Amino acid sequence: MVGIDLSSGTPAEVTRLPTVRQPNTVGVDSATGRLFVTGTADGVLELIDPG
């Protein structure tokens, strides 16, 4: 998972997080900032808390 900041008009990588193998779906809880990542390879759901 790579976090990209687009606010300046030029994409800049701001973070890189290890995650599930072959992540193909990402959801964000807008109230908490928590990420939900699913991977097709292992059939798992990973939760990533902000910070």
C-alpha distance matrix in Angstrom:
0.0 3.8 6.7 9.8 13.3 15.8 18.7 20.6 20.7 18.9 15.1 14.0 10.7 11.0 8.3 5.8 5.1 6.3 6.4 9.0 10.3 10.2 8.1 10.3 10.8 9.4 12.2 13.0 16.2 17.7 20.3 18.1 14.7 13.3 10.3 11.2 9.1 11.4 11.6 14.6 15.4 16.2 16.8 15.1 13.7 11.5 12.2 10.4 13.1 13.1 14.4
3.8 0.0 3.8 6.4 10.0 12.6 15.6 17.1 17.3 15.3 11.6 10.2 7.0 7.7 5.8 4.5 6.4 8.9 9.9 12.7 13.8 13.3 11.4 13.0 13.4 11.6 13.9 14.1 17.3 18.1 20.7 18.8 15.1 14.7 12.1 13.9 12.3 14.8 15.1 18.0 18.8 20.0 20.5 18.9 17.3 14.9 15.0 12.6 14.5 13.4 14.3
6.7 3.8 0.0 3.8 6.8 9.8 12.3 14.3 14.9 13.5 9.9 8.5 5.9 5.5 4.9 6.2 8.2 11.5 12.5 15.5 17.0 16.5 14.0 15.1 14.6 12.0 13.5 12.7 15.6 15.7 18.3 16.6 12.8 13.3 11.5 14.0 13.4 16.5 17.6 20.6 21.8 22.7 22.8 20.9 18.7 16.2 15.4 12.5 13.5 11.6 12.5
9.8 6.4 3.8 0.0 3.8 6.3 9.3 10.9 11.2 9.7 6.2 5.5 4.6 5.7 7.3 9.1 11.8 14.9 15.9 18.7 19.9 18.8 16.5 16.9 16.6 14.2 15.5 14.7 17.6 17.0 19.9 18.8 15.0 16.2 14.5 17.0 16.4 19.3 20.3 22.9 24.3 25.6 25.7 24.0 21.9 19.7 18.9 16.1 16.9 14.6 15.3
13.3 10.0 6.8 3.8 0.0 3.8 5.7 7.5 8.7 8.1 5.8 5.3 6.3 6.4 9.3 12.0 14.7 18.1 19.2 22.1 23.5 22.5 20.0 20.2 19.4 16.7 17.3 15.8 18.3 16.9 19.5 18.8 15.3 17.2 16.2 19.2 19.2 22.3 23.6 26.4 28.0 29.1 29.0 27.1 24.7 22.3 21.0 18.1 18.1 15.2 15.6
15.8 12.6 9.8 6.3 3.8 0.0 3.8 5.7 5.5 6.1 4.9 6.8 9.1 10.0 12.9 15.3 18.0 21.2 21.9 24.5 25.6 24.1 21.6 21.2 20.3 18.0 18.5 17.2 19.7 18.0 20.9 20.8 17.4 19.5 18.4 21.1 21.1 24.0 25.3 27.7 29.5 31.0 30.7 29.1 26.7 24.8 23.6 21.0 21.1 18.3 19.1
18.7 15.6 12.3 9.3 5.7 3.8 0.0 3.8 5.6 7.6 7.9 9.0 11.6 11.6 14.8 17.7 20.3 23.8 24.6 27.3 28.8 27.5 24.7 24.4 23.2 20.5 20.4 18.5 20.4 18.1 20.6 20.8 17.8 20.5 20.1 23.0 23.6 26.7 28.3 30.9 32.8 34.0 33.5 31.8 29.1 27.0 25.3 22.5 22.0 18.9 19.3
20.6 17.1 14.3 10.9 7.5 5.7 3.8 0.0 3.8 5.4 7.4 8.5 11.9 12.4 16.0 19.0 22.0 25.4 26.7 29.5 30.7 29.4 27.0 26.8 26.0 23.5 23.8 22.1 24.1 21.8 24.3 24.3 21.2 23.8 23.3 26.2 26.5 29.4 30.7 33.2 34.9 36.3 36.1 34.5 32.0 29.8 28.3 25.4 25.0 21.7 21.7
20.7 17.3 14.9 11.2 8.7 5.5 5.6 3.8 0.0 3.8 6.4 9.1 12.6 14.1 17.4 19.9 22.9 26.0 27.0 29.5 30.3 28.5 26.3 25.7 25.1 23.1 23.7 22.5 24.9 22.8 25.7 25.9 22.7 25.0 24.0 26.5 26.4 29.1 30.1 32.3 34.1 35.9 35.6 34.4 32.1 30.2 29.1 26.5 26.5 23.6 24.0
18.9 15.3 13.5 9.7 8.1 6.1 7.6 5.4 3.8 0.0 3.8 6.3 10.0 12.2 15.5 17.6 20.9 23.9 25.2 27.8 28.3 26.7 24.9 24.6 24.6 22.7 23.8 22.9 25.6 24.0 26.9 26.6 23.2 25.1 23.7 26.2 25.7 28.2 28.9 31.0 32.5 34.3 34.5 33.3 31.3 29.3 28.5 25.8 26.1 23.3 23.4
15.1 11.6 9.9 6.2 5.8 4.9 7.9 7.4 6.4 3.8 0.0 3.8 6.8 9.4 12.3 14.1 17.3 20.2 21.5 24.0 24.5 23.0 21.2 21.1 21.1 19.3 20.7 20.0 22.9 21.8 24.8 24.2 20.5 22.1 20.4 22.8 22.0 24.6 25.2 27.4 28.7 30.6 30.8 29.5 27.6 25.6 25.0 22.3 23.0 20.4 20.8
14.0 10.2 8.5 5.5 5.3 6.8 9.0 8.5 9.1 6.3 3.8 0.0 3.8 6.2 9.4 11.6 15.1 18.2 20.0 22.9 23.7 22.7 21.0 21.6 21.7 19.6 21.0 20.0 22.8 21.8 24.5 23.3 19.7 21.1 19.7 22.3 21.6 24.4 24.9 27.4 28.5 30.0 30.5 28.9 27.0 24.6 23.8 20.8 21.3 18.6 18.3
10.7 7.0 5.9 4.6 6.3 9.1 11.6 11.9 12.6 10.0 6.8 3.8 0.0 3.8 5.9 7.8 11.4 14.5 16.5 19.5 20.4 19.9 18.2 19.3 19.6 17.5 19.2 18.4 21.3 20.8 23.4 21.7 18.1 18.9 17.3 19.8 18.9 21.7 22.1 24.8 25.5 26.8 27.5 25.8 24.0 21.4 20.9 17.8 18.6 16.2 15.9
11.0 7.7 5.5 5.7 6.4 10.0 11.6 12.4 14.1 12.2 9.4 6.2 3.8 0.0 3.8 7.2 10.3 13.9 16.1 19.5 21.0 21.0 18.9 20.3 20.1 17.4 18.6 17.2 19.5 19.0 21.1 19.2 15.7 16.7 15.8 18.8 18.4 21.6 22.4 25.5 26.3 27.1 27.6 25.4 23.3 20.3 19.2 15.8 16.0 13.2 12.5
8.3 5.8 4.9 7.3 9.3 12.9 14.8 16.0 17.4 15.5 12.3 9.4 5.9 3.8 0.0 3.8 6.6 10.2 12.5 16.1 17.9 18.3 16.3 18.3 18.2 15.6 17.0 16.0 18.4 18.6 20.5 18.1 14.6 14.8 13.6 16.4 15.7 18.9 19.6 22.8 23.3 23.9 24.5 22.2 20.3 17.1 16.3 12.9 13.5 11.4 10.8
5.8 4.5 6.2 9.1 12.0 15.3 17.7 19.0 19.9 17.6 14.1 11.6 7.8 7.2 3.8 0.0 3.8 6.9 9.5 13.0 14.4 15.1 13.6 16.0 16.5 14.5 16.6 16.3 19.0 19.9 22.0 19.4 16.0 15.3 13.4 15.4 14.0 16.7 16.8 20.0 20.1 20.7 21.8 19.6 18.2 15.2 15.1 12.2 13.7 12.6 12.4
5.1 6.4 8.2 11.8 14.7 18.0 20.3 22.0 22.9 20.9 17.3 15.1 11.4 10.3 6.6 3.8 0.0 3.8 6.2 10.0 12.1 13.4 11.8 14.7 15.0 13.0 15.1 15.0 17.5 19.0 20.8 17.9 14.8 13.3 11.3 12.8 11.4 14.1 14.4 17.8 17.8 17.8 18.8 16.4 14.9 11.7 11.8 9.2 11.3 11.2 11.4
6.3 8.9 11.5 14.9 18.1 21.2 23.8 25.4 26.0 23.9 20.2 18.2 14.5 13.9 10.2 6.9 3.8 0.0 3.8 7.2 9.1 11.2 10.4 13.8 14.7 13.6 16.1 16.7 19.2 21.3 23.0 20.0 17.2 15.0 12.7 13.2 11.0 12.8 12.4 15.6 14.9 14.8 16.3 14.1 13.4 10.6 11.8 10.1 12.9 13.8 14.3
6.4 9.9 12.5 15.9 19.2 21.9 24.6 26.7 27.0 25.2 21.5 20.0 16.5 16.1 12.5 9.5 6.2 3.8 0.0 3.8 6.6 8.6 7.4 10.9 11.7 11.0 13.6 14.8 17.3 19.9 21.7 19.0 16.4 13.7 10.8 10.4 7.8 9.1 8.8 12.2 11.9 11.6 12.7 10.4 9.8 7.4 9.4 8.8 12.4 14.0 15.4
9.0 12.7 15.5 18.7 22.1 24.5 27.3 29.5 29.5 27.8 24.0 22.9 19.5 19.5 16.1 13.0 10.0 7.2 3.8 0.0 3.8 6.3 5.8 9.4 10.6 11.1 13.9 15.9 18.4 21.4 23.2 20.8 18.5 15.4 12.3 10.7 7.4 7.1 5.7 8.8 8.3 7.8 9.2 7.4 8.0 6.9 10.1 11.0 14.7 16.8 18.6
10.3 13.8 17.0 19.9 23.5 25.6 28.8 30.7 30.3 28.3 24.5 23.7 20.4 21.0 17.9 14.4 12.1 9.1 6.6 3.8 0.0 3.8 5.7 9.1 11.6 12.9 16.2 18.7 21.5 24.3 26.5 24.2 21.7 18.8 15.5 13.7 10.1 8.8 5.9 7.6 6.0 7.0 9.3 9.1 10.7 10.5 13.8 14.6 18.3 20.2 21.9
10.2 13.3 16.5 18.8 22.5 24.1 27.5 29.4 28.5 26.7 23.0 22.7 19.9 21.0 18.3 15.1 13.4 11.2 8.6 6.3 3.8 0.0 3.8 6.2 9.4 11.5 15.1 18.0 21.1 23.8 26.3 24.6 21.8 19.3 15.7 13.8 10.0 8.4 5.2 6.0 5.8 8.4 9.8 10.4 11.7 12.0 15.2 15.9 19.6 21.2 23.2
8.1 11.4 14.0 16.5 20.0 21.6 24.7 27.0 26.3 24.9 21.2 21.0 18.2 18.9 16.3 13.6 11.8 10.4 7.4 5.8 5.7 3.8 0.0 3.8 6.1 7.7 11.3 14.2 17.4 19.9 22.6 20.9 18.2 15.8 12.1 10.2 6.5 5.6 4.1 6.6 8.1 9.6 9.8 9.5 9.5 9.6 12.3 13.0 16.6 18.1 20.4
10.3 13.0 15.1 16.9 20.2 21.2 24.4 26.8 25.7 24.6 21.1 21.6 19.3 20.3 18.3 16.0 14.7 13.8 10.9 9.4 9.1 6.2 3.8 0.0 3.8 6.9 10.4 13.7 17.0 19.4 22.4 21.4 18.7 16.7 12.9 10.8 7.6 6.3 5.7 6.7 9.5 11.5 10.8 11.2 10.9 11.8 14.1 15.0 18.4 19.7 22.4
10.8 13.4 14.6 16.6 19.4 20.3 23.2 26.0 25.1 24.6 21.1 21.7 19.6 20.1 18.2 16.5 15.0 14.7 11.7 10.6 11.6 9.4 6.1 3.8 0.0 3.8 6.8 10.4 13.5 16.0 19.0 18.2 15.8 13.8 10.2 8.0 5.8 5.4 7.1 8.8 12.0 13.1 11.4 11.1 9.6 10.6 12.1 13.3 16.3 17.6 20.7
9.4 11.6 12.0 14.2 16.7 18.0 20.5 23.5 23.1 22.7 19.3 19.6 17.5 17.4 15.6 14.5 13.0 13.6 11.0 11.1 12.9 11.5 7.7 6.9 3.8 0.0 3.8 6.8 10.3 12.6 15.6 14.7 12.1 10.4 6.8 5.5 4.6 6.7 9.3 11.9 14.7 15.2 13.6 12.2 9.8 9.6 9.9 10.5 13.1 14.1 17.3
12.2 13.9 13.5 15.5 17.3 18.5 20.4 23.8 23.7 23.8 20.7 21.0 19.2 18.6 17.0 16.6 15.1 16.1 13.6 13.9 16.2 15.1 11.3 10.4 6.8 3.8 0.0 3.8 6.8 9.3 12.2 11.8 9.8 8.4 5.7 4.9 6.6 8.9 12.2 14.8 17.7 17.7 15.6 13.8 10.7 10.5 9.7 10.4 12.1 13.1 16.7
13.0 14.1 12.7 14.7 15.8 17.2 18.5 22.1 22.5 22.9 20.0 20.0 18.4 17.2 16.0 16.3 15.0 16.7 14.8 15.9 18.7 18.0 14.2 13.7 10.4 6.8 3.8 0.0 3.8 5.8 8.7 8.4 6.2 5.8 4.7 6.2 8.9 12.0 15.3 18.2 20.9 20.6 18.7 16.4 12.9 11.9 9.8 9.6 10.1 10.4 14.1
16.2 17.3 15.6 17.6 18.3 19.7 20.4 24.1 24.9 25.6 22.9 22.8 21.3 19.5 18.4 19.0 17.5 19.2 17.3 18.4 21.5 21.1 17.4 17.0 13.5 10.3 6.8 3.8 0.0 3.8 5.5 5.6 5.3 5.3 6.5 8.0 11.5 14.4 18.0 20.9 23.5 22.8 20.5 18.0 14.3 13.2 10.5 10.5 9.9 10.5 14.2
17.7 18.1 15.7 17.0 16.9 18.0 18.1 21.8 22.8 24.0 21.8 21.8 20.8 19.0 18.6 19.9 19.0 21.3 19.9 21.4 24.3 23.8 19.9 19.4 16.0 12.6 9.3 5.8 3.8 0.0 3.8 5.7 5.3 7.6 9.2 11.4 14.6 17.6 21.0 24.0 26.6 26.2 24.1 21.6 17.9 16.7 13.8 13.0 11.8 11.1 14.4
20.3 20.7 18.3 19.9 19.5 20.9 20.6 24.3 25.7 26.9 24.8 24.5 23.4 21.1 20.5 22.0 20.8 23.0 21.7 23.2 26.5 26.3 22.6 22.4 19.0 15.6 12.2 8.7 5.5 3.8 0.0 3.8 6.1 8.2 11.0 13.2 16.7 19.7 23.3 26.3 28.8 27.9 25.8 23.0 19.2 17.8 14.4 13.8 11.7 11.3 14.3
18.1 18.8 16.6 18.8 18.8 20.8 20.8 24.3 25.9 26.6 24.2 23.3 21.7 19.2 18.1 19.4 17.9 20.0 19.0 20.8 24.2 24.6 20.9 21.4 18.2 14.7 11.8 8.4 5.6 5.7 3.8 0.0 3.8 5.4 8.9 11.5 15.0 18.2 21.6 25.0 27.1 25.9 24.1 21.0 17.3 15.3 11.7 10.6 8.1 7.9 10.9
14.7 15.1 12.8 15.0 15.3 17.4 17.8 21.2 22.7 23.2 20.5 19.7 18.1 15.7 14.6 16.0 14.8 17.2 16.4 18.5 21.7 21.8 18.2 18.7 15.8 12.1 9.8 6.2 5.3 5.3 6.1 3.8 0.0 3.8 6.5 9.8 12.8 16.3 19.5 22.9 25.0 24.2 22.7 19.8 16.1 13.9 10.6 8.8 6.9 5.8 9.3
13.3 14.7 13.3 16.2 17.2 19.5 20.5 23.8 25.0 25.1 22.1 21.1 18.9 16.7 14.8 15.3 13.3 15.0 13.7 15.4 18.8 19.3 15.8 16.7 13.8 10.4 8.4 5.8 5.3 7.6 8.2 5.4 3.8 0.0 3.8 6.7 9.9 13.3 16.5 20.0 21.9 20.9 19.3 16.2 12.6 10.2 6.8 5.6 4.6 5.9 9.6
10.3 12.1 11.5 14.5 16.2 18.4 20.1 23.3 24.0 23.7 20.4 19.7 17.3 15.8 13.6 13.4 11.3 12.7 10.8 12.3 15.5 15.7 12.1 12.9 10.2 6.8 5.7 4.7 6.5 9.2 11.0 8.9 6.5 3.8 0.0 3.8 6.4 10.0 13.1 16.5 18.5 17.8 16.4 13.6 10.1 8.0 5.7 5.0 6.5 7.8 11.4
11.2 13.9 14.0 17.0 19.2 21.1 23.0 26.2 26.5 26.2 22.8 22.3 19.8 18.8 16.4 15.4 12.8 13.2 10.4 10.7 13.7 13.8 10.2 10.8 8.0 5.5 4.9 6.2 8.0 11.4 13.2 11.5 9.8 6.7 3.8 0.0 3.8 6.8 10.2 13.5 15.7 14.9 13.0 10.3 6.8 5.8 4.9 6.6 9.0 11.3 14.7
9.1 12.3 13.4 16.4 19.2 21.1 23.6 26.5 26.4 25.7 22.0 21.6 18.9 18.4 15.7 14.0 11.4 11.0 7.8 7.4 10.1 10.0 6.5 7.6 5.8 4.6 6.6 8.9 11.5 14.6 16.7 15.0 12.8 9.9 6.4 3.8 0.0 3.8 6.7 10.2 12.2 11.8 10.5 8.3 5.7 5.1 6.5 7.9 11.3 13.3 16.3
11.4 14.8 16.5 19.3 22.3 24.0 26.7 29.4 29.1 28.2 24.6 24.4 21.7 21.6 18.9 16.7 14.1 12.8 9.1 7.1 8.8 8.4 5.6 6.3 5.4 6.7 8.9 12.0 14.4 17.6 19.7 18.2 16.3 13.3 10.0 6.8 3.8 0.0 3.8 6.8 9.2 8.9 7.0 5.8 4.6 6.4 9.0 11.3 14.7 17.1 20.0
11.6 15.1 17.6 20.3 23.6 25.3 28.3 30.7 30.1 28.9 25.2 24.9 22.1 22.4 19.6 16.8 14.4 12.4 8.8 5.7 5.9 5.2 4.1 5.7 7.1 9.3 12.2 15.3 18.0 21.0 23.3 21.6 19.5 16.5 13.1 10.2 6.7 3.8 0.0 3.8 5.6 6.1 5.7 5.9 6.9 8.4 11.8 13.6 17.3 19.5 22.1
14.6 18.0 20.6 22.9 26.4 27.7 30.9 33.2 32.3 31.0 27.4 27.4 24.8 25.5 22.8 20.0 17.8 15.6 12.2 8.8 7.6 6.0 6.6 6.7 8.8 11.9 14.8 18.2 20.9 24.0 26.3 25.0 22.9 20.0 16.5 13.5 10.2 6.8 3.8 0.0 3.8 5.8 5.3 7.7 9.7 11.9 15.3 17.4 21.0 23.3 25.8
15.4 18.8 21.8 24.3 28.0 29.5 32.8 34.9 34.1 32.5 28.7 28.5 25.5 26.3 23.3 20.1 17.8 14.9 11.9 8.3 6.0 5.8 8.1 9.5 12.0 14.7 17.7 20.9 23.5 26.6 28.8 27.1 25.0 21.9 18.5 15.7 12.2 9.2 5.6 3.8 0.0 3.8 6.0 8.2 11.1 12.9 16.6 18.4 22.2 24.5 26.7
16.2 20.0 22.7 25.6 29.1 31.0 34.0 36.3 35.9 34.3 30.6 30.0 26.8 27.1 23.9 20.7 17.8 14.8 11.6 7.8 7.0 8.4 9.6 11.5 13.1 15.2 17.7 20.6 22.8 26.2 27.9 25.9 24.2 20.9 17.8 14.9 11.8 8.9 6.1 5.8 3.8 0.0 3.8 5.6 9.1 11.0 14.8 17.1 20.8 23.5 25.7
16.8 20.5 22.8 25.7 29.0 30.7 33.5 36.1 35.6 34.5 30.8 30.5 27.5 27.6 24.5 21.8 18.8 16.3 12.7 9.2 9.3 9.8 9.8 10.8 11.4 13.6 15.6 18.7 20.5 24.1 25.8 24.1 22.7 19.3 16.4 13.0 10.5 7.0 5.7 5.3 6.0 3.8 0.0 3.8 7.0 10.1 13.6 16.4 19.9 22.8 25.4
15.1 18.9 20.9 24.0 27.1 29.1 31.8 34.5 34.4 33.3 29.5 28.9 25.8 25.4 22.2 19.6 16.4 14.1 10.4 7.4 9.1 10.4 9.5 11.2 11.1 12.2 13.8 16.4 18.0 21.6 23.0 21.0 19.8 16.2 13.6 10.3 8.3 5.8 5.9 7.7 8.2 5.6 3.8 0.0 3.8 6.5 10.1 13.0 16.4 19.5 22.1
13.7 17.3 18.7 21.9 24.7 26.7 29.1 32.0 32.1 31.3 27.6 27.0 24.0 23.3 20.3 18.2 14.9 13.4 9.8 8.0 10.7 11.7 9.5 10.9 9.6 9.8 10.7 12.9 14.3 17.9 19.2 17.3 16.1 12.6 10.1 6.8 5.7 4.6 6.9 9.7 11.1 9.1 7.0 3.8 0.0 3.8 6.7 10.0 13.2 16.3 19.1
11.5 14.9 16.2 19.7 22.3 24.8 27.0 29.8 30.2 29.3 25.6 24.6 21.4 20.3 17.1 15.2 11.7 10.6 7.4 6.9 10.5 12.0 9.6 11.8 10.6 9.6 10.5 11.9 13.2 16.7 17.8 15.3 13.9 10.2 8.0 5.8 5.1 6.4 8.4 11.9 12.9 11.0 10.1 6.5 3.8 0.0 3.8 6.5 10.0 13.1 15.6
12.2 15.0 15.4 18.9 21.0 23.6 25.3 28.3 29.1 28.5 25.0 23.8 20.9 19.2 16.3 15.1 11.8 11.8 9.4 10.1 13.8 15.2 12.3 14.1 12.1 9.9 9.7 9.8 10.5 13.8 14.4 11.7 10.6 6.8 5.7 4.9 6.5 9.0 11.8 15.3 16.6 14.8 13.6 10.1 6.7 3.8 0.0 3.8 6.5 9.9 12.7
10.4 12.6 12.5 16.1 18.1 21.0 22.5 25.4 26.5 25.8 22.3 20.8 17.8 15.8 12.9 12.2 9.2 10.1 8.8 11.0 14.6 15.9 13.0 15.0 13.3 10.5 10.4 9.6 10.5 13.0 13.8 10.6 8.8 5.6 5.0 6.6 7.9 11.3 13.6 17.4 18.4 17.1 16.4 13.0 10.0 6.5 3.8 0.0 3.8 6.6 9.2
13.1 14.5 13.5 16.9 18.1 21.1 22.0 25.0 26.5 26.1 23.0 21.3 18.6 16.0 13.5 13.7 11.3 12.9 12.4 14.7 18.3 19.6 16.6 18.4 16.3 13.1 12.1 10.1 9.9 11.8 11.7 8.1 6.9 4.6 6.5 9.0 11.3 14.7 17.3 21.0 22.2 20.8 19.9 16.4 13.2 10.0 6.5 3.8 0.0 3.8 6.6
13.1 13.4 11.6 14.6 15.2 18.3 18.9 21.7 23.6 23.3 20.4 18.6 16.2 13.2 11.4 12.6 11.2 13.8 14.0 16.8 20.2 21.2 18.1 19.7 17.6 14.1 13.1 10.4 10.5 11.1 11.3 7.9 5.8 5.9 7.8 11.3 13.3 17.1 19.5 23.3 24.5 23.5 22.8 19.5 16.3 13.1 9.9 6.6 3.8 0.0 3.8
14.4 14.3 12.5 15.3 15.6 19.1 19.3 21.7 24.0 23.4 20.8 18.3 15.9 12.5 10.8 12.4 11.4 14.3 15.4 18.6 21.9 23.2 20.4 22.4 20.7 17.3 16.7 14.1 14.2 14.4 14.3 10.9 9.3 9.6 11.4 14.7 16.3 20.0 22.1 25.8 26.7 25.7 25.4 22.1 19.1 15.6 12.7 9.2 6.6 3.8 0.0
